[in-house]
């Protein structure tokens, strides 16, 4: 669409559609979102691991994991592990106000709605809907996160290099990429142990025999991290029938533009699953999901790098994410330079 065809966002008809869209988004979020009580209950049963040695509090009862006091983004079971990891960790350790990325990832993984659509990504990527072979090895993918302003106009102020307001910017966790990994090359003994423990836990929950779990149930591994950091948190992910059924139906999402009123059908694919997860987090205006945090200088820099075509993994992922996403439509904040992946 050319700039000449863009409608004025101040047009009363557009203002009314914007308000109607906001109201509908609020209703949709309320109907679907996990409650804080539910999130707390799930997080209480989610194992946490030492950043260095990967020991978990589930495998080692009584294990105490302490968070790096500066960045809140690393967990250690001992001073020895913290010292051994310092040569790597110091490259990414920055003072952080509020919860670090590790805590946000922990909260994200405990969210049943977000986990459901992450399962859908695995099903689509690894063809799990019709796979009939034994799952004697995990399928593995990496999910890269970023932190962006909750307000799109603030995002574009950063993107366009404008001066930022003299106030802390509230940010939110966003999924910037889903990348399959070759399990034979990327699977370490520690990763395999996490996978086996995840499969054992699934067997306990379902009451199935080990052979049935191996044959009928898909348990994979997901590496959560940031493209600008070598650290990552590894979780087992169980592929449930509910996610398979939704992928099997494959019904497209229907999006109504708040600007034009036009209804667009979006195919049920990995990119749109990620887009839905990001929208779900963005629609959480009261921080019910606990996925909001204060923007850090490093978060701002990633957005500026994406605008300047800086060739870093984080900037490349962000450019690829926002280029086709209607949520980043410049019509709402004025015309500017087109975004290119």
Order of alpha helices (4+ residues) and beta strands (2+ residues): alpha-alpha-beta-beta-alpha-alpha-alpha-beta-alpha-beta-alpha-alpha-alpha-beta-beta-alpha-beta-beta-alpha-beta-alpha-alpha
